[in-house]
Amino acid sequence: MTPGLLSGAFGKKQYGRYLVFSLWDNEYSHQRYVDNELPALIKESGVKDSIQHITGSLIELHPKWAVI
């Protein structure tokens, strides 16, 4: 497992759209993954040939909201 990754899920919508959700212990861990691991995973999987764009959003989870 990737250090700092607490949980994740992957889903497919209609028309070839996908949603990936990941929960990280902090923003630094996520950014380290984006900078150091994600580019190699994209290259290895060959997914770049099949996608038009990738977008992302950061949603901060208030500690009192977490039920883990």
C-alpha positions in Angstrom: 0.0 0.0 0.0 1.1 3.5 -0.7 2.3 5.4 2.4 -0.3 7.9 3.6 -3.2 6.3 1.7 -6.0 5.4 4.1 -8.7 4.3 1.6 -9.9 4.5 -1.9 -12.6 3.5 -4.4 -13.0 3.3 -8.2 -16.2 3.5 -10.1 -17.4 3.7 -13.8 -20.2 5.9 -15.0 -21.9 6.0 -18.4 -20.1 7.2 -21.5 -16.7 6.1 -20.4 -16.5 8.4 -17.4 -14.7 7.2 -14.2 -14.5 8.4 -10.6 -11.6 7.6 -8.3 -11.9 8.5 -4.6 -8.9 8.4 -2.3 -8.5 9.3 1.4 -5.1 10.4 2.5 -3.7 11.1 6.0 -2.5 14.5 4.9 -2.1 16.8 1.8 1.7 16.2 1.7 1.2 12.4 1.3 -1.2 12.9 -1.5 1.1 15.4 -3.3 4.1 13.1 -2.9 2.0 10.3 -4.6 1.0 12.7 -7.4 4.5 13.8 -8.0 6.4 10.6 -7.5 4.2 7.6 -8.2 1.3 8.6 -10.3 3.3 9.4 -13.5 4.9 6.0 -13.5 1.5 4.3 -13.0 0.0 6.2 -15.9 2.9 5.3 -18.2 2.9 1.6 -17.1 -0.8 1.2 -17.5 -1.0 2.8 -21.0 -4.1 4.7 -19.8 -2.8 8.0 -21.2 -3.7 6.7 -24.7 -7.3 6.2 -23.7 -8.1 9.4 -21.8 -9.0 12.9 -22.7 -8.2 14.6 -19.4 -7.8 14.0 -15.7 -9.1 16.4 -13.1 -8.9 16.4 -9.3 -10.3 18.2 -6.3 -9.2 18.4 -2.7 -12.0 18.2 -0.1 -10.8 18.6 3.5 -12.4 16.2 5.9 -13.1 17.8 9.3 -11.8 15.4 12.0 -15.2 15.4 13.8 -16.9 14.1 10.5 -14.6 11.0 10.2 -16.0 7.6 11.1 -13.1 5.3 10.3 
